[in-house]
Amino acid sequence: MGVFLAAGMALYLPFALVAGMAGWWPVVGFVTAVFMVLAGTVLGLTLSRMREVVTIRSRTVVVEYGRRRAESRTTMDRYWARVERRESPRPALLLKSRDGVVEIGRALGDEERKALENRLRGLVGASVEPERDGRLWPAMSGQV
């Protein structure tokens, strides 16, 4: 995508300079608008390829971001992790622990974000008991 943007810049920028020097100012505005649309399209396509993977293991929660592979990875202790919702300045779902804070579900709508929040609340935090026979069980009140 960056090559596409660079090629567009290489074509449009010299043309805009020549048109400006010749006194054709309306052409400069048009060429600038075309270039901005091109840059916005490239940026949108780049952001739409971002992936977010939340992996819940027996003792850890791993959140990975990236395009084709994980470009960033945050690992948290599962027992200490908690899910919080932030409403302003824009709605966000946060996964917090003593190891840090990470926003999850950035590309989700409100209903999807609420569903993810409800699902994660039962899978992370102090409500989760340690492993039992290789499986993870949510803690139930009255269990000993």
VMD Tcl script that builds the backbone (N, CA, C; Angstrom):
set m [mol new atoms 432]
animate dup $m
set s [atomselect $m all]
$s set {name element resname resid chain x y z} {
  {N N MET 1 A 0.810 -1.193 0.000}
  {CA C MET 1 A 0.000 0.000 0.000}
  {C C MET 1 A 0.858 1.263 0.000}
  {N N GLY 2 A 1.954 1.232 0.712}
  {CA C GLY 2 A 2.835 2.390 0.758}
  {C C GLY 2 A 3.416 2.707 -0.613}
  {N N VAL 3 A 3.661 1.675 -1.422}
  {CA C VAL 3 A 4.192 1.868 -2.772}
  {C C VAL 3 A 3.151 2.576 -3.630}
  {N N PHE 4 A 1.891 2.197 -3.455}
  {CA C PHE 4 A 0.797 2.814 -4.187}
  {C C PHE 4 A 0.701 4.310 -3.875}
  {N N LEU 5 A 0.812 4.639 -2.592}
  {CA C LEU 5 A 0.769 6.038 -2.168}
  {C C LEU 5 A 1.987 6.807 -2.692}
  {N N ALA 6 A 3.155 6.213 -2.638}
  {CA C ALA 6 A 4.372 6.863 -3.133}
  {C C ALA 6 A 4.293 7.102 -4.639}
  {N N ALA 7 A 3.734 6.138 -5.380}
  {CA C ALA 7 A 3.589 6.309 -6.829}
  {C C ALA 7 A 2.618 7.445 -7.139}
  {N N GLY 8 A 1.539 7.521 -6.390}
  {CA C GLY 8 A 0.574 8.607 -6.580}
  {C C GLY 8 A 1.203 9.954 -6.292}
  {N N MET 9 A 1.997 10.001 -5.245}
  {CA C MET 9 A 2.679 11.238 -4.890}
  {C C MET 9 A 3.671 11.626 -5.985}
  {N N ALA 10 A 4.390 10.663 -6.512}
  {CA C ALA 10 A 5.380 10.930 -7.552}
  {C C ALA 10 A 4.717 11.471 -8.819}
  {N N LEU 11 A 3.470 11.074 -9.090}
  {CA C LEU 11 A 2.773 11.567 -10.281}
  {C C LEU 11 A 2.087 12.905 -10.043}
  {N N TYR 12 A 1.410 13.031 -8.919}
  {CA C TYR 12 A 0.579 14.211 -8.682}
  {C C TYR 12 A 1.366 15.435 -8.222}
  {N N LEU 13 A 2.378 15.242 -7.412}
  {CA C LEU 13 A 3.111 16.384 -6.876}
  {C C LEU 13 A 3.816 17.212 -7.953}
  {N N PRO 14 A 4.567 16.611 -8.879}
  {CA C PRO 14 A 5.190 17.429 -9.939}
  {C C PRO 14 A 4.146 18.139 -10.805}
  {N N PHE 15 A 3.044 17.448 -11.080}
  {CA C PHE 15 A 1.995 18.058 -11.880}
  {C C PHE 15 A 1.407 19.278 -11.172}
  {N N ALA 16 A 1.193 19.168 -9.862}
  {CA C ALA 16 A 0.652 20.290 -9.087}
  {C C ALA 16 A 1.638 21.450 -9.060}
  {N N LEU 17 A 2.918 21.177 -8.952}
  {CA C LEU 17 A 3.925 22.247 -8.949}
  {C C LEU 17 A 3.972 22.983 -10.286}
  {N N VAL 18 A 3.936 22.239 -11.384}
  {CA C VAL 18 A 3.965 22.853 -12.717}
  {C C VAL 18 A 2.702 23.681 -12.930}
  {N N ALA 19 A 1.543 23.122 -12.530}
  {CA C ALA 19 A 0.277 23.846 -12.695}
  {C C ALA 19 A 0.267 25.120 -11.846}
  {N N GLY 20 A 0.804 25.058 -10.650}
  {CA C GLY 20 A 0.866 26.242 -9.796}
  {C C GLY 20 A 1.772 27.305 -10.357}
  {N N MET 21 A 2.885 26.896 -10.898}
  {CA C MET 21 A 3.819 27.864 -11.472}
  {C C MET 21 A 3.249 28.491 -12.751}
  {N N ALA 22 A 2.406 27.755 -13.441}
  {CA C ALA 22 A 1.790 28.271 -14.672}
  {C C ALA 22 A 0.576 29.145 -14.368}
  {N N GLY 23 A 0.165 29.203 -13.091}
  {CA C GLY 23 A -0.969 30.042 -12.726}
  {C C GLY 23 A -2.304 29.320 -12.731}
  {N N TRP 24 A -2.316 28.047 -12.847}
  {CA C TRP 24 A -3.554 27.264 -12.865}
  {C C TRP 24 A -3.899 26.810 -11.445}
  {N N TRP 25 A -4.237 27.723 -10.568}
  {CA C TRP 25 A -4.484 27.408 -9.159}
  {C C TRP 25 A -5.660 26.459 -8.945}
  {N N PRO 26 A -6.729 26.523 -9.729}
  {CA C PRO 26 A -7.815 25.538 -9.517}
  {C C PRO 26 A -7.338 24.099 -9.721}
  {N N VAL 27 A -6.387 23.909 -10.618}
  {CA C VAL 27 A -5.851 22.563 -10.853}
  {C C VAL 27 A -5.095 22.075 -9.616}
  {N N VAL 28 A -4.373 22.983 -8.960}
  {CA C VAL 28 A -3.628 22.619 -7.749}
  {C C VAL 28 A -4.596 22.120 -6.668}
  {N N GLY 29 A -5.712 22.817 -6.490}
  {CA C GLY 29 A -6.713 22.389 -5.501}
  {C C GLY 29 A -7.303 21.031 -5.831}
  {N N PHE 30 A -7.601 20.815 -7.111}
  {CA C PHE 30 A -8.143 19.528 -7.529}
  {C C PHE 30 A -7.142 18.399 -7.310}
  {N N VAL 31 A -5.896 18.630 -7.684}
  {CA C VAL 31 A -4.858 17.607 -7.521}
  {C C VAL 31 A -4.640 17.307 -6.040}
  {N N THR 32 A -4.679 18.337 -5.198}
  {CA C THR 32 A -4.531 18.130 -3.751}
  {C C THR 32 A -5.685 17.303 -3.204}
  {N N ALA 33 A -6.905 17.578 -3.657}
  {CA C ALA 33 A -8.074 16.802 -3.208}
  {C C ALA 33 A -7.952 15.341 -3.631}
  {N N VAL 34 A -7.516 15.111 -4.859}
  {CA C VAL 34 A -7.333 13.737 -5.335}
  {C C VAL 34 A -6.287 13.013 -4.498}
  {N N PHE 35 A -5.195 13.696 -4.199}
  {CA C PHE 35 A -4.136 13.093 -3.387}
  {C C PHE 35 A -4.639 12.765 -1.982}
  {N N MET 36 A -5.457 13.644 -1.384}
  {CA C MET 36 A -5.989 13.390 -0.044}
  {C C MET 36 A -6.930 12.187 -0.045}
  {N N VAL 37 A -7.739 12.050 -1.068}
  {CA C VAL 37 A -8.625 10.881 -1.182}
  {C C VAL 37 A -7.786 9.616 -1.319}
  {N N LEU 38 A -6.745 9.677 -2.109}
  {CA C LEU 38 A -5.851 8.537 -2.297}
  {C C LEU 38 A -5.196 8.140 -0.970}
  {N N ALA 39 A -4.698 9.130 -0.228}
  {CA C ALA 39 A -4.054 8.850 1.060}
  {C C ALA 39 A -5.065 8.280 2.054}
  {N N GLY 40 A -6.286 8.800 2.080}
  {CA C GLY 40 A -7.320 8.287 2.978}
  {C C GLY 40 A -7.700 6.855 2.652}
  {N N THR 41 A -7.758 6.540 1.366}
  {CA C THR 41 A -8.071 5.169 0.942}
  {C C THR 41 A -6.978 4.201 1.388}
  {N N VAL 42 A -5.742 4.589 1.193}
  {CA C VAL 42 A -4.622 3.731 1.604}
  {C C VAL 42 A -4.629 3.534 3.114}
  {N N LEU 43 A -4.858 4.597 3.870}
  {CA C LEU 43 A -4.901 4.484 5.323}
  {C C LEU 43 A -6.042 3.574 5.767}
  {N N GLY 44 A -7.211 3.735 5.175}
  {CA C GLY 44 A -8.359 2.892 5.521}
  {C C GLY 44 A -8.111 1.427 5.231}
  {N N LEU 45 A -7.515 1.138 4.086}
  {CA C LEU 45 A -7.207 -0.254 3.750}
  {C C LEU 45 A -6.170 -0.841 4.698}
  {N N THR 46 A -5.209 -0.036 5.099}
  {CA C THR 46 A -4.181 -0.505 6.030}
  {C C THR 46 A -4.784 -0.830 7.391}
  {N N LEU 47 A -5.632 0.049 7.902}
  {CA C LEU 47 A -6.231 -0.179 9.213}
  {C C LEU 47 A -7.226 -1.330 9.206}
  {N N SER 48 A -7.877 -1.574 8.077}
  {CA C SER 48 A -8.875 -2.647 8.031}
  {C C SER 48 A -8.240 -4.030 8.084}
  {N N ARG 49 A -6.966 -4.111 7.867}
  {CA C ARG 49 A -6.281 -5.407 7.912}
  {C C ARG 49 A -5.729 -5.741 9.299}
  {N N MET 50 A -5.916 -4.857 10.256}
  {CA C MET 50 A -5.429 -5.113 11.612}
  {C C MET 50 A -6.234 -6.248 12.236}
  {N N ARG 51 A -5.553 -7.101 12.955}
  {CA C ARG 51 A -6.187 -8.221 13.660}
  {C C ARG 51 A -5.889 -8.104 15.141}
  {N N GLU 52 A -6.823 -8.566 15.915}
  {CA C GLU 52 A -6.667 -8.587 17.365}
  {C C GLU 52 A -7.035 -9.989 17.839}
  {N N VAL 53 A -6.127 -10.614 18.565}
  {CA C VAL 53 A -6.358 -11.967 19.055}
  {C C VAL 53 A -6.193 -11.961 20.569}
  {N N VAL 54 A -7.231 -12.418 21.268}
  {CA C VAL 54 A -7.178 -12.555 22.726}
  {C C VAL 54 A -7.147 -14.047 23.025}
  {N N THR 55 A -6.051 -14.501 23.622}
  {CA C THR 55 A -5.886 -15.915 23.958}
  {C C THR 55 A -5.904 -16.054 25.467}
  {N N ILE 56 A -6.789 -16.915 25.960}
  {CA C ILE 56 A -6.890 -17.139 27.401}
  {C C ILE 56 A -6.341 -18.525 27.692}
  {N N ARG 57 A -5.265 -18.536 28.446}
  {CA C ARG 57 A -4.618 -19.792 28.812}
  {C C ARG 57 A -4.880 -20.070 30.279}
  {N N SER 58 A -4.335 -21.141 30.800}
  {CA C SER 58 A -4.613 -21.521 32.183}
  {C C SER 58 A -4.180 -20.467 33.189}
  {N N ARG 59 A -3.062 -19.809 32.955}
  {CA C ARG 59 A -2.572 -18.815 33.919}
  {C C ARG 59 A -2.401 -17.420 33.336}
  {N N THR 60 A -2.512 -17.277 32.023}
  {CA C THR 60 A -2.256 -15.983 31.402}
  {C C THR 60 A -3.347 -15.605 30.393}
  {N N VAL 61 A -3.414 -14.316 30.122}
  {CA C VAL 61 A -4.236 -13.767 29.044}
  {C C VAL 61 A -3.264 -13.046 28.118}
  {N N VAL 62 A -3.305 -13.371 26.842}
  {CA C VAL 62 A -2.401 -12.775 25.865}
  {C C VAL 62 A -3.235 -12.011 24.837}
  {N N VAL 63 A -2.906 -10.736 24.636}
  {CA C VAL 63 A -3.572 -9.909 23.631}
  {C C VAL 63 A -2.537 -9.549 22.576}
  {N N GLU 64 A -2.822 -9.908 21.314}
  {CA C GLU 64 A -1.893 -9.667 20.216}
  {C C GLU 64 A -2.557 -8.788 19.159}
  {N N TYR 65 A -1.803 -7.818 18.634}
  {CA C TYR 65 A -2.242 -6.961 17.542}
  {C C TYR 65 A -1.279 -7.115 16.392}
  {N N GLY 66 A -1.784 -7.016 15.181}
  {CA C GLY 66 A -0.908 -7.037 14.025}
  {C C GLY 66 A -1.681 -7.238 12.746}
  {N N ARG 67 A -0.949 -7.219 11.650}
  {CA C ARG 67 A -1.575 -7.437 10.356}
  {C C ARG 67 A -1.484 -8.915 9.994}
  {N N ARG 68 A -0.349 -9.348 9.554}
  {CA C ARG 68 A -0.183 -10.759 9.180}
  {C C ARG 68 A 0.334 -11.599 10.337}
  {N N ARG 69 A 1.072 -10.947 11.220}
  {CA C ARG 69 A 1.609 -11.634 12.398}
  {C C ARG 69 A 1.475 -10.676 13.579}
  {N N ALA 70 A 1.724 -11.171 14.761}
  {CA C ALA 70 A 1.607 -10.335 15.959}
  {C C ALA 70 A 2.725 -9.290 15.968}
  {N N GLU 71 A 2.342 -8.013 15.862}
  {CA C GLU 71 A 3.315 -6.933 15.912}
  {C C GLU 71 A 3.507 -6.424 17.330}
  {N N SER 72 A 2.481 -6.613 18.151}
  {CA C SER 72 A 2.621 -6.293 19.573}
  {C C SER 72 A 1.894 -7.356 20.376}
  {N N ARG 73 A 2.443 -7.653 21.538}
  {CA C ARG 73 A 1.888 -8.713 22.382}
  {C C ARG 73 A 1.923 -8.246 23.827}
  {N N THR 74 A 0.775 -8.359 24.503}
  {CA C THR 74 A 0.683 -8.027 25.917}
  {C C THR 74 A 0.239 -9.285 26.656}
  {N N THR 75 A 0.993 -9.670 27.677}
  {CA C THR 75 A 0.667 -10.848 28.471}
  {C C THR 75 A 0.336 -10.410 29.888}
  {N N MET 76 A -0.774 -10.936 30.408}
  {CA C MET 76 A -1.219 -10.589 31.758}
  {C C MET 76 A -1.494 -11.857 32.550}
  {N N ASP 77 A -1.356 -11.742 33.851}
  {CA C ASP 77 A -1.723 -12.826 34.754}
  {C C ASP 77 A -3.251 -12.934 34.751}
  {N N ARG 78 A -3.760 -14.100 34.472}
  {CA C ARG 78 A -5.206 -14.285 34.330}
  {C C ARG 78 A -5.987 -13.985 35.604}
  {N N TYR 79 A -5.430 -14.349 36.729}
  {CA C TYR 79 A -6.129 -14.147 37.998}
  {C C TYR 79 A -6.284 -12.662 38.310}
  {N N TRP 80 A -5.269 -11.855 37.976}
  {CA C TRP 80 A -5.289 -10.426 38.306}
  {C C TRP 80 A -5.940 -9.572 37.233}
  {N N ALA 81 A -6.232 -10.140 36.085}
  {CA C ALA 81 A -6.850 -9.373 35.001}
  {C C ALA 81 A -8.305 -9.064 35.327}
  {N N ARG 82 A -8.752 -7.874 34.912}
  {CA C ARG 82 A -10.159 -7.515 35.070}
  {C C ARG 82 A -10.599 -6.712 33.845}
  {N N VAL 83 A -11.885 -6.795 33.541}
  {CA C VAL 83 A -12.449 -6.128 32.374}
  {C C VAL 83 A -13.165 -4.871 32.843}
  {N N GLU 84 A -12.877 -3.749 32.182}
  {CA C GLU 84 A -13.540 -2.486 32.509}
  {C C GLU 84 A -14.030 -1.834 31.227}
  {N N ARG 85 A -15.146 -1.125 31.357}
  {CA C ARG 85 A -15.692 -0.381 30.225}
  {C C ARG 85 A -15.486 1.104 30.467}
  {N N ARG 86 A -14.992 1.799 29.452}
  {CA C ARG 86 A -14.819 3.251 29.518}
  {C C ARG 86 A -15.801 3.857 28.520}
  {N N GLU 87 A -16.571 4.837 28.976}
  {CA C GLU 87 A -17.588 5.432 28.112}
  {C C GLU 87 A -17.124 6.706 27.416}
  {N N SER 88 A -16.193 7.439 28.012}
  {CA C SER 88 A -15.784 8.687 27.375}
  {C C SER 88 A -14.261 8.768 27.352}
  {N N PRO 89 A -13.644 9.402 26.430}
  {CA C PRO 89 A -14.217 10.221 25.371}
  {C C PRO 89 A -14.861 9.406 24.263}
  {N N ARG 90 A -14.504 8.145 24.113}
  {CA C ARG 90 A -15.194 7.232 23.194}
  {C C ARG 90 A -15.296 5.883 23.893}
  {N N PRO 91 A -16.337 5.122 23.594}
  {CA C PRO 91 A -16.499 3.829 24.261}
  {C C PRO 91 A -15.306 2.903 23.996}
  {N N ALA 92 A -14.860 2.242 25.050}
  {CA C ALA 92 A -13.734 1.318 24.915}
  {C C ALA 92 A -13.855 0.222 25.956}
  {N N LEU 93 A -13.300 -0.918 25.637}
  {CA C LEU 93 A -13.245 -2.048 26.551}
  {C C LEU 93 A -11.776 -2.237 26.928}
  {N N LEU 94 A -11.490 -2.207 28.228}
  {CA C LEU 94 A -10.113 -2.288 28.705}
  {C C LEU 94 A -9.901 -3.578 29.471}
  {N N LEU 95 A -8.757 -4.172 29.283}
  {CA C LEU 95 A -8.328 -5.322 30.071}
  {C C LEU 95 A -7.173 -4.820 30.924}
  {N N LYS 96 A -7.375 -4.805 32.250}
  {CA C LYS 96 A -6.384 -4.253 33.174}
  {C C LYS 96 A -5.858 -5.337 34.102}
  {N N SER 97 A -4.618 -5.173 34.493}
  {CA C SER 97 A -4.024 -6.025 35.515}
  {C C SER 97 A -2.824 -5.295 36.084}
  {N N ARG 98 A -2.157 -5.942 37.007}
  {CA C ARG 98 A -0.957 -5.321 37.580}
  {C C ARG 98 A 0.160 -5.226 36.542}
  {N N ASP 99 A 0.012 -5.967 35.429}
  {CA C ASP 99 A 1.010 -5.957 34.365}
  {C C ASP 99 A 0.784 -4.844 33.346}
  {N N GLY 100 A -0.354 -4.165 33.391}
  {CA C GLY 100 A -0.618 -3.085 32.445}
  {C C GLY 100 A -2.078 -2.999 32.052}
  {N N VAL 101 A -2.340 -2.165 31.057}
  {CA C VAL 101 A -3.680 -1.935 30.535}
  {C C VAL 101 A -3.635 -2.053 29.020}
  {N N VAL 102 A -4.627 -2.719 28.432}
  {CA C VAL 102 A -4.698 -2.832 26.983}
  {C C VAL 102 A -6.166 -2.688 26.558}
  {N N GLU 103 A -6.386 -1.956 25.478}
  {CA C GLU 103 A -7.734 -1.812 24.938}
  {C C GLU 103 A -8.005 -2.970 23.996}
  {N N ILE 104 A -9.196 -3.552 24.120}
  {CA C ILE 104 A -9.572 -4.661 23.247}
  {C C ILE 104 A -10.905 -4.340 22.576}
  {N N GLY 105 A -11.161 -4.984 21.453}
  {CA C GLY 105 A -12.421 -4.796 20.747}
  {C C GLY 105 A -12.564 -3.441 20.094}
  {N N ARG 106 A -11.487 -2.883 19.604}
  {CA C ARG 106 A -11.531 -1.540 19.002}
  {C C ARG 106 A -12.442 -1.470 17.796}
  {N N ALA 107 A -12.493 -2.519 17.007}
  {CA C ALA 107 A -13.265 -2.498 15.764}
  {C C ALA 107 A -14.699 -2.988 15.953}
  {N N LEU 108 A -15.088 -3.302 17.180}
  {CA C LEU 108 A -16.425 -3.841 17.420}
  {C C LEU 108 A -17.448 -2.739 17.622}
  {N N GLY 109 A -18.698 -3.067 17.302}
  {CA C GLY 109 A -19.804 -2.172 17.594}
  {C C GLY 109 A -20.183 -2.278 19.064}
  {N N ASP 110 A -21.135 -1.458 19.506}
  {CA C ASP 110 A -21.514 -1.431 20.924}
  {C C ASP 110 A -22.043 -2.773 21.420}
  {N N GLU 111 A -22.936 -3.406 20.660}
  {CA C GLU 111 A -23.515 -4.687 21.089}
  {C C GLU 111 A -22.453 -5.781 21.136}
  {N N GLU 112 A -21.580 -5.811 20.156}
  {CA C GLU 112 A -20.508 -6.807 20.137}
  {C C GLU 112 A -19.539 -6.584 21.288}
  {N N ARG 113 A -19.252 -5.325 21.581}
  {CA C ARG 113 A -18.340 -5.002 22.681}
  {C C ARG 113 A -18.941 -5.445 24.020}
  {N N LYS 114 A -20.252 -5.241 24.203}
  {CA C LYS 114 A -20.915 -5.673 25.443}
  {C C LYS 114 A -20.908 -7.194 25.571}
  {N N ALA 115 A -21.126 -7.889 24.462}
  {CA C ALA 115 A -21.090 -9.355 24.485}
  {C C ALA 115 A -19.691 -9.856 24.839}
  {N N LEU 116 A -18.666 -9.224 24.264}
  {CA C LEU 116 A -17.288 -9.602 24.583}
  {C C LEU 116 A -16.990 -9.329 26.049}
  {N N GLU 117 A -17.445 -8.190 26.552}
  {CA C GLU 117 A -17.236 -7.848 27.957}
  {C C GLU 117 A -17.858 -8.904 28.876}
  {N N ASN 118 A -19.097 -9.288 28.604}
  {CA C ASN 118 A -19.766 -10.290 29.437}
  {C C ASN 118 A -19.050 -11.627 29.385}
  {N N ARG 119 A -18.596 -12.016 28.212}
  {CA C ARG 119 A -17.886 -13.295 28.060}
  {C C ARG 119 A -16.558 -13.276 28.813}
  {N N LEU 120 A -15.813 -12.179 28.687}
  {CA C LEU 120 A -14.506 -12.099 29.333}
  {C C LEU 120 A -14.612 -12.015 30.853}
  {N N ARG 121 A -15.665 -11.372 31.356}
  {CA C ARG 121 A -15.825 -11.269 32.818}
  {C C ARG 121 A -15.886 -12.640 33.480}
  {N N GLY 122 A -16.454 -13.613 32.793}
  {CA C GLY 122 A -16.513 -14.960 33.342}
  {C C GLY 122 A -15.252 -15.773 33.145}
  {N N LEU 123 A -14.345 -15.283 32.310}
  {CA C LEU 123 A -13.136 -16.050 31.988}
  {C C LEU 123 A -11.862 -15.524 32.631}
  {N N VAL 124 A -11.881 -14.282 33.120}
  {CA C VAL 124 A -10.680 -13.722 33.729}
  {C C VAL 124 A -11.015 -13.155 35.104}
  {N N GLY 125 A -9.985 -12.919 35.874}
  {CA C GLY 125 A -10.163 -12.275 37.175}
  {C C GLY 125 A -10.301 -13.249 38.322}
  {N N ALA 126 A -10.647 -12.699 39.468}
  {CA C ALA 126 A -10.731 -13.486 40.694}
  {C C ALA 126 A -11.884 -14.479 40.675}
  {N N SER 127 A -12.805 -14.368 39.707}
  {CA C SER 127 A -13.918 -15.311 39.633}
  {C C SER 127 A -13.500 -16.649 39.043}
  {N N VAL 128 A -12.247 -16.767 38.622}
  {CA C VAL 128 A -11.757 -17.990 38.002}
  {C C VAL 128 A -10.941 -18.787 39.006}
  {N N GLU 129 A -11.271 -20.057 39.132}
  {CA C GLU 129 A -10.504 -20.938 40.009}
  {C C GLU 129 A -9.303 -21.482 39.255}
  {N N PRO 130 A -8.302 -21.947 39.970}
  {CA C PRO 130 A -7.158 -22.585 39.303}
  {C C PRO 130 A -7.596 -23.830 38.541}
  {N N GLU 131 A -6.677 -24.380 37.777}
  {CA C GLU 131 A -6.980 -25.552 36.961}
  {C C GLU 131 A -7.499 -26.705 37.793}
  {N N ARG 132 A -8.426 -27.434 37.208}
  {CA C ARG 132 A -8.951 -28.639 37.830}
  {C C ARG 132 A -9.073 -29.681 36.724}
  {N N ASP 133 A -8.257 -30.693 36.756}
  {CA C ASP 133 A -8.250 -31.752 35.752}
  {C C ASP 133 A -7.990 -31.215 34.346}
  {N N GLY 134 A -7.138 -30.227 34.231}
  {CA C GLY 134 A -6.774 -29.720 32.923}
  {C C GLY 134 A -7.766 -28.740 32.321}
  {N N ARG 135 A -8.885 -28.478 32.992}
  {CA C ARG 135 A -9.879 -27.540 32.475}
  {C C ARG 135 A -9.979 -26.342 33.394}
  {N N LEU 136 A -10.471 -25.274 32.854}
  {CA C LEU 136 A -10.694 -24.085 33.659}
  {C C LEU 136 A -12.177 -23.977 33.998}
  {N N TRP 137 A -12.456 -23.739 35.249}
  {CA C TRP 137 A -13.833 -23.658 35.698}
  {C C TRP 137 A -14.081 -22.298 36.328}
  {N N PRO 138 A -15.163 -21.614 35.959}
  {CA C PRO 138 A -15.502 -20.391 36.694}
  {C C PRO 138 A -15.873 -20.751 38.124}
  {N N ALA 139 A -15.470 -19.921 39.067}
  {CA C ALA 139 A -15.753 -20.195 40.479}
  {C C ALA 139 A -17.266 -20.114 40.713}
  {N N MET 140 A -17.775 -21.042 41.494}
  {CA C MET 140 A -19.194 -21.036 41.823}
  {C C MET 140 A -19.324 -20.811 43.319}
  {N N SER 141 A -20.295 -19.998 43.706}
  {CA C SER 141 A -20.459 -19.714 45.123}
  {C C SER 141 A -20.838 -20.993 45.862}
  {N N GLY 142 A -20.287 -21.140 47.034}
  {CA C GLY 142 A -20.573 -22.316 47.852}
  {C C GLY 142 A -19.700 -23.511 47.542}
  {N N GLN 143 A -18.831 -23.423 46.562}
  {CA C GLN 143 A -17.947 -24.541 46.231}
  {C C GLN 143 A -16.741 -24.527 47.161}
  {N N VAL 144 A -16.316 -25.676 47.579}
  {CA C VAL 144 A -15.148 -25.778 48.442}
  {C C VAL 144 A -14.073 -26.559 47.741}
}
mol reanalyze $m
mol bondsrecalc $m
mol representation Tube
mol addrep $m
